[in-house]
């Protein structure tokens, strides 16, 4: 598949995800960490315009001078922007205008890629932009789910999405021997800069579970008073539980004496054998403590991954999101992509049911704050 084909495929997939929405679905922002679908459509388009077309296509005219301010996410090098929590206030431009913006940028990106077929810097940036769009495809789905969950009638996004019912396909424990192992991306092809600076780590022998924690297993923790016993919780996690009155994974609620949860296919009963999802790092760590086990480090996870069944849930690790030895940020705005977030966040590995095809790899380092759980996050345990 050519780079232009990859570009068109990614762009069309984003729009396909939005094809099930109604016009009114594109704007709501019930909480600050969720972005409206219209904003995702515009921001992923702005990325190509700002970082590629303005620099590499001679004579290019921006679609709208206001869009850089409206749809820049966090790039301080580019200029001022709308605060994240105010993205839902962008009722204008209309979604139809944003779609015209996408078509305009797509037309010029196609022209540029056809004019300059030889490998240059902008080809690398285009590949980064495609992967950036794929990240937003997953965020788009998880944001839609949160937005719909706040709707009093719990609308259905698609009755064909049954991700919450996914089950493990393996069991038991995998044993990894003591040794020195290589960590980081060393292959051909694309990766993000936070996967670079390959290096060696020494690991003690360890055992890691083949299966992820299920709903039934997590329910045992809940019914054993897991959310009421401070002994299982990190201090910040215990504070988070009490301040926010947390007593179950996100989207769970009890109705007529049984647990249900909101899914993209609407309200459903909890399937006991399905893999638990939408848990925070705090919850994952508390569950591990209750089980007298632990979360693996990101390095243990990467070494074990080729022998594990992974990709159904992002898996919390007990590793802080930090730079690898020798990591260097790229100069300019592109350097803001990952490096400046290497503080107060935890690493998740693998991928999830919402991750686009071909976007996952064993070296991929996702990262979120420990209280965040609106992604399809799960739990894999290691023995103490």
N, C-alpha and C positions, 0 to 999 in steps of 0.2 A: 504494500500500500504506500503510495507516494505521500509526501508531507501535505500536499494539497488535499488528498483524499482523507487523510487523518483529520485535517482541519474541518472539512465539511462534515465528516462523520460526528465529530464532537459537537459542533454547533447545532446540527440537526437533532442530536440526542437531547440536548438541553430543551429545545423547543417541543420535542415529543413529550418530555416529562411535564411540561406546562399545558399540553393540549387537553388535559382532563380538568383543568381549572375553569371556573367561571370568572367573568370580568372582575367581580367584587373580591375574588380571592387573591388578587395580585398585590394588594396594598397593606393589609393589616400587619401590625407588629406588636403582638401582645406583651413581649418582654424584650429587654435590650439585646440579649444574645441571639435572638432570632431576627433574620432579615426578610423583608417582603420578597416574594417571587419576582416582582417587577425590578427590584433593585439588583437581584442576582443576574437577570437578563441584561441589564444595562452595564453593571460593573464588569462582567466578563467581556463585554464588547469594548468598554473603555480601555481595558488592559491592552488589547491589540492596537487600538488607536493610539494610545499614549506612548507605549514602549516600542512600537514597530512602525506604524504608518507615518507618524509625525516625523520620524527620524530617517526612514529608509525609502519612502515613496516621494520623489520630487514633485512639488506642486500640490501635495495633498492639502485639502481644506477640511478642517474639523467639522463634524456634523452640527454641533451646537457648542458654543463657547462655555455655556453654563454646566455642561455635563461633567467636566473635570471636577468641579466643585461638588456636584451632586453625587457622583458615582465613584470617586476615589475612596478607597477603603481606609488605608492606614499609612500611605506613602507620604511622609513629611517632606521628602525631597521634591515632590511634585507640586505641593502647595496646600492651601487650606481646603477643608472638606466638611461636609455635614457630619455631625457627631453620630456615632453608631446608633445611639438610642433614639435618634430623630429620623431614621430612614423611613419609618412609616408615615411621616408627615409629608413625604414627597408625593402628593396626589397628582401634581402636574410635573413633568409632562405625562400625558396619557400613555397607557400601555401600548396603544397602537403606534404612538410616536417612537417608543422604545423599540418596537419591532422594525419600524422603518430604519432606525439607527443601526440595528443588527444587520439588516440587508445592505445598508450603505457601506458599513465596514467590511462585510463579507465580500462585497463586490470589489473593493479596493485591495483587500488581502489576496483575493484570487488573481487580480491583475499583477500585484507585486510578485507573488510566487511564480507566476508564469513568465514574467519578465526576467527574473533573476533565479534561474533554476540551480545555478552553482551554489555550493555550500558556502555560506557566509555567516556572520554574527547573527543576522536576523533570523536565520533558520533555527539556530539554537533558542532564540527568544520565542519563535513561533512554537517550537516544541514545548517550551516552558508554559506558554500561554494555553496550549491544548491541555496540558496536565493541570494547570490552574483551573481551567473550565471544568475538568473532570472532578476536581475537588469540590467545586461549587455545585455540581450535579448532585453529589451526596448531601451537601448542606441544604440544597434546595428541597430534597425529599424530607430530610429531618425537620427542616423549618416548616414545610407544609404540614407535616404531621403535628407539630406543636400548635400551629395556627388553628388547624381543624379541631384539635383536642379542646381548644378554648371556646369553640362554637357550642352553644347550648344543645344543639341537636346532633352533635357528634357525626358530622357528615362523612360519607365514604369517598375516599380518593379513588380507589380501585378495588373491587372485590376479588381481583385476581392476584393481589399482593398478599402472600401468606408467610412473610418472613418471620413473624413472631412464633410460628409453629415449627420452625426448623429444629431438627434434633441432631444429636451426636451420632456419628457413624463409627466411633471407636471407643474403647474403654481401656482401663488399666493405666500403668505408669511406664514412661520411657526413662531409661537410665542413661545418663551422659557421664562419660569418664572424666576424671581430672585431666587437665591439660591446658595448653596455650592455644587459643583459637583466634582466627582472623575475623574482624568485625568491620562492617562498612562495605560500600559499593565499589566493586573492582571490575565490573563487566562492561561490555559495550552497551550503548543505548543511554536512555535518559535516566537521570535521578535528580533529586533535589540536593541543594548544597549541604544540608544537614546530614546527609548520608555519606559525604565524602570525608577525606582524610582517613583512609583505611588504616587500621592499627591492630595490635595484638592485645588480648586480655587473657589473664590466667583465671580459670574457673576451678573451684573445688568440685568434686563429684556431686551430682544432684539427680533427683528424680522429679519429673514433671508429668502432670496428668495428661493423658491423651484426650480426655473429654473436657468440655466446658461445663460449668455449673448449670444445673437445670432449674426450672421453676420449682419443682417439688423439693429439691435440695435446699433452695433458698427459702422456701416456705417453712421448712423445718427450723431454720435460723430465726425467722420471724416469730413462729409459734413458741420457740424456746425463750422468747423475750429479748431477742437480739437487739432490737431498737431501744430497749429500756435499760440495758446493762452497760454502764459506762466502761466496764473492764475490757470490753472488746474494741473500744474505739480510740483512735488517736485523739488527742485533746482538741484539735481544731475540728475534727469530724464530729465529736460529741457536741461541741458548740453549735455546729451547723445543724445537726439533728434537732436539737432543742429549739433553736431560734426559728427554724423553718417548719417545726412540727412534722418531721419526716417519719413515716412508719412503714414505708413500702417503696419498691421501685417506682420510677416515674410512670405515669399513666395507669397505675393500679388503683382499684377502688373495690370496696366490698358492697355487693348488692344481694339482698335476700339470703344473707349468710354465706355467700361464696364470692371468691375473688374473680374479678373481671379486669380487663384493661382495654384502653383505646388503641386501635391499630389503624393502619391506612385502609383496612377493609371494614372499619367501623368497630363498635364495641363487641368484644368476644370474651368467652370464658377463658381463664388461664389454663393452658394445656400443661399438665404436670411434667411431661417428658420433654417439653420444648426447652430450648436454651434460654436462660434468663437474660434479659437485656434492659437497657436504660438504667444502669446502676452507676453511681459515682465511684471515684477512687476510694473515698471514705467508706462507702458501703462494701466495696470489694475487700478492702483491708480488714474491716470488722468481721466480715464473713470468714476470711482466712484465719483470723485470730480465734474465732469461735470453733473452727474446725481443727485448731492446733496445727495449722499449716501456714503457708506464706504465699505471697505473690512472687513470681519469678522476676529476676532483673531483666532489663531489655537485652542484655548480652546472652544470658541463659536462653531467653526466648529465641534469639536469632540463631544460635547454635543448634537448638533442638528443632526449629521450624521445619527443615526439610523432611523430618520424620513425623510431623504432626498434621492433623486435619485442621487447617485454619482457614479463615476467610468469612465465617458466618457472623462473627462479632469482633469489633475492635477489643483487644485484650489489654487490660490495665497491667502495667508492670510496676515494680517498686523501684523505678529509676527516675530520678529527676531529669528534666529536659535540659541537657547541658551540651556544650560543644565538644566534639571529638578532639583529641590532641592534634594540633596543627590546623584546625578549622580557621578559615579566613573569610570574612564577609566580602562580597563583591562591592566594588565602589558604586556609589549612586543609589538610585531608588530601588533597583532590583536587589541590592544587598539588604534591604529591609524585609525581604520575603520571610526569612526564618530566623536569622541570627538575633534580632533584637527581642525575640520572645523567649530567649533562653534563661528564664527566671520564673520561679513560683509555679511551674507547670510540671505535669507528670507525663511520661512517655506511654503511648499505647502502640501495640504492634499488630501486624496482620492486615486486616481489612474487615469489611462487614458486608452483609446482604445488600446494603445500599451503595457500596463502592462500585463504580463502573468497571466493566470488564477490562482486563489488561492494565489496570491502574495499580495493582498490588504487587509487592515483592517482599522478600524476607528482610531486606535492609530498610524498608520504609519506616520512617519515624513520625508517627502522628503525636500530637501533644494537646492537652487540654488542662485547665485548672482542675484541681481535685474534686471540686463540688459539681462539676458539669456532667450531665447525664442524658442530654437530649439526643446524643448520638447513639447508634446501636452498639453500646459498650457491654462487654461481658466479663466473665471471670474464669481464669485458668489457674490452678493451684500447683504449687511445688511443695515437696516435703521439707520440713525443717532440717 
